Amino acid sequence: GIAVRIDKVLGEKKDSLAQVEGFIEEMAMIKSVSSLEAKCLELFFTTFSKITDYILKLKTDIINELTKVSQENNQKISYNKIYNQLVELQDAKWISKYRDNIYTNLMHTVKEEILEQFKILRDDLRDIQISWDNAENVKTAYQKIAILNDMKSFENIFPELKSEREEIQEEFDSKMNYIFDKIEKNLIDRCIRLSDLTFE
């Protein structure tokens, strides 16, 4: 039956939520037939509950992966995996036809977590002291920016992330340009002082 096919599709994962939409529509149509409603009602809601659980688990997996971004334990993060999960989550938009607000709320939660990671990266970059004496911190700063750019693909799902990312990038670029200008000036001043030395 339809319920069995839905279980099979969810087990295969790839494009599963997009495929499931058609099955749920079929079940809803059958449920609407008065003579079949009583028989189908329980099966419909049991199946729909499975789909909801699947979607909520997907959201949890994304959140858990995103929280690794700000953890200083060298965990390997697959941004491509997160992006694919976001795409799959986006395929669940149809669920709003059957249950109000669930899609909107879970997408909002995921977006807020991404923005929280952006905020942590911004704060980390502001705290990094870069000068002539601790130039090693430049590497650390660029690693933070690399993480930010690794999340650039998420803008395909949440376009409003672009302005946030660009703002952080511009702030970083401005800081680095200022610092490198100071380093260059110090080098020039040193060279000038050395050129003024006379040896007898």
Stockholm file with secondary structure:
# STOCKHOLM 1.0

chainA/1-200         GIAVRIDKVLGEKKDSLAQVEGFIEEMAMIKSVSSLEAKCLELFFTTFSKITDYILKLKTDIINELTKVSQENNQKISYNKIYNQLVELQDAKWISKYRDNIYTNLMHTVKEEILEQFKILRDDLRDIQISWDNAENVKTAYQKIAILNDMKSFENIFPELKSEREEIQEEFDSKMNYIFDKIEKNLIDRCIRLSDLTFE
#=GR chainA/1-200 SS CHHHHHHHHHHHCTTHHHHHHHHHHHHHHHHTSHHHHHHHHHHHHHHHHHHHHHHHHHHHHHHHHHHGGGCSSCCCCCHHHHHHHHHHHHTTGGGGGTSTTHHHHHHHHHHHHHHHHHHHHHHHHHHCCCSSTTTTHHHHHHHHHHHHHHTGGGGGTCTTHHHHHHHHHHHHHHHHHHHHHHHHHHHHHHHHHHHHCCCC
#=GC SS_cons         CHHHHHHHHHHHCTTHHHHHHHHHHHHHHHHTSHHHHHHHHHHHHHHHHHHHHHHHHHHHHHHHHHHGGGCSSCCCCCHHHHHHHHHHHHTTGGGGGTSTTHHHHHHHHHHHHHHHHHHHHHHHHHHCCCSSTTTTHHHHHHHHHHHHHHTGGGGGTCTTHHHHHHHHHHHHHHHHHHHHHHHHHHHHHHHHHHHHCCCC
//
